[in-house]
Amino acid sequence: MKRAILILKDKLYNEINPILPLANYQAISKTDNGIEALRMAQRVEPDLILCGWDVSGLSALDLVQNLVHSKICPVILTLDPKEFGNLPLAVKTDVHHILSTPVRAGDVIAGIIQAEYRFERDLQFNKEMGKLNDELKTRKLVYQAVLILVSSGMAEETAYAAIRSEAMTSRKTLRSVANDVIKGTWRPA
């Protein structure tokens, strides 16, 4: 069974806790203190966090932003009808799902599934963005190295071919060879 931390007042905890096993979760910890919840989340690394807007010790907005930013697990925020005025703020936290109260079992289960999906999609997106940023940095370095070689009288195609050839023969990455050109530690013969 997956583990959940519930950062909720007692009434909401008593409503949501019995529904969790239907989504293959169990509450491993319960608190209504935001600072304590952050410590718990870092220490326990749960599979899901459900957080109410009415928490003590830290504003719910700061708590949710910290939890989402830490990328530990999906985060679901619950809002009571009297707290709907905070909905625009809640949306800006990038929380994985917002659940309105009073809760129904179907809504909680659907919310958990949606939060899990969005969390995984965000992780994949961040991984892809990191890969693309790394590729862009490599291209910039290679282009800079090619320009250095071109300024020394080499044709652009020849300069790129020389960098590529050196990378293959020395079993280095293009980025590494480009860095060597930029530092001046390697030049084609």
N, C-alpha and C positions, 0 to 999 in steps of 0.2 A: 504494500500500500504506500502511496506517495504521502509526503509530509507537508503540512500546512501550518503557518503561523497566523493566528487570528489576532488582529489589533483592533478589538471591538469592545464596546461596553457590554455588560452582562446580558441585557435583553436581546441584543442582536446576536451575540455569541450563542445564546440558547436557541435562536431561530436557525442559524446557519450550521452549527456543529452537527446536528443529526442528519443534515442533507449531504455532508461531505463524503461519507462512505459510498453513496450512490455514484459519485464521480471518482471512486477509488482513492480518496484522500482521507487522512485522519489528522486531527488537530494535535500537534505535538507541543504547542505552547500557546498561551493566551495572555495578552496584556492590553492595557488601554493607555500605556505610557509610550510616547514616541521615541524617546531616547533609549529606553530599555529595548524597544522593538528593533531599533537599528543594531544594537549590540547583539541581540539574539540572531538576527538575520545573518550577520557576518560570522557568527560562531557556528550556527547550526546549518547554514546553507539549505534552506527549505526548497521544496518543489513549487510552492505557491504561497502568496501572502494576500490575505484579505484584510483591508484596512477601512475603518470607519472615519468619517470626517471629524467626529468629536473625540479627539485624543488629547491627552495631557502631556506636559513636558516639552512639547514641540508642536508647531502648527502642522496640521494634516498636510498642507501644501508642501512644506519643507520636507516632511517625512516621506511623502510619496515621491517627490522629485529625487531624493536621495536613494530610495529603494529602486526606482526605475533606472537611475543613472548607474547604480552598482551592477546591474545586469545579472543578478543572482538567480532570479526566477520571475515568472509572471506575477504581476501585481494587479489586484482588483480593488477598486475603491467603491465603497457603498455610500450612497447619499440618501438621506431622509427627505421626504417632500419639503420640509421646512428649510433644508439646506440647498435646494435647487438653485438658489441665487448664486451659489458657488460653482455651478456647472461650467461656466466659461473658464474659470481658473483651473478646475479639475481637468478639463480637456487639454489645456496647455501643458500639463505635467507629462503627457505622453503615457499615462497609465494604460495598461493593456486592456482593461474593461471597466466600465462604470456600471454598477448594479444599483438599482433603486429599491428602496424599502417601502413597504413591507415585502419581504422576499417570498418567492414561490420556488419550490424545488426545481421545476423545469427551467426557470430563469437562472438559478444558481448554476446548474449543470451546464446550460448553454453558455453562460458567462465564463465558466472555467475553461470550456473547450475553446471558446474564442480567444481568451487570454493566452492559453497555451500556444495556439496557432500564431497569434500576433507576436508573442515573445520569440518563438523559433524563427519566424520570418524576419524580425528585427535583427536577431543574431546573424542570420545568413546574409542579410543586407550589409551589416557592418563588416562582416568578413570579406564580402565581395568588394566593398568600398576600400578596405585596407589593401586588398590585392591590386585594385585599379590604381590607387595612389602610389603604391610601390612601383608599378609598371610605368606610371607617368614620370616618377623620379628617375627611373632608369633611362627612359627615353631622353629626358632632359640632359642627363649626364653624358649619354652617348652623343647627343647632338653637340654639346659643348666640346667634347673631345674631338669630334669630327671637325668642328670649326677651328680648333687649335691646329689640327693637322693640315687643314686647307690653308690656313694663314702661313704655314711654312712651305707652301708651294705644291701641295698634293691635291689631286682632283677629289671631289666630294665622294664619288663612288669608290675610288681607290682607298680613301681614308676609312670609309665604313668597312670595306672588305678587309682591310688590314686589321682593324679592331676585332672584327668577327673571327678572322683567321687566328689571331693571337688567343682569343678566348677559347677556341676549339682546341688548339695545340697545347696550350698551357692548362687546360681543363678548369678555367676560371669563368666567371660570369661576365657578360658584356659590361655590367656595371663596374665590376672590379677592374677590368682592363681600361674602361673609360676613366675611372678614378686615377689609375696609374698614368694615363696620358695627361690628365689635368694637373697632377702633382709634378709631372715632368720626370717620372721614374721609368717610363717606357716610351719609346718611339720606334716606329717600324724601320727596319733596315733598308 
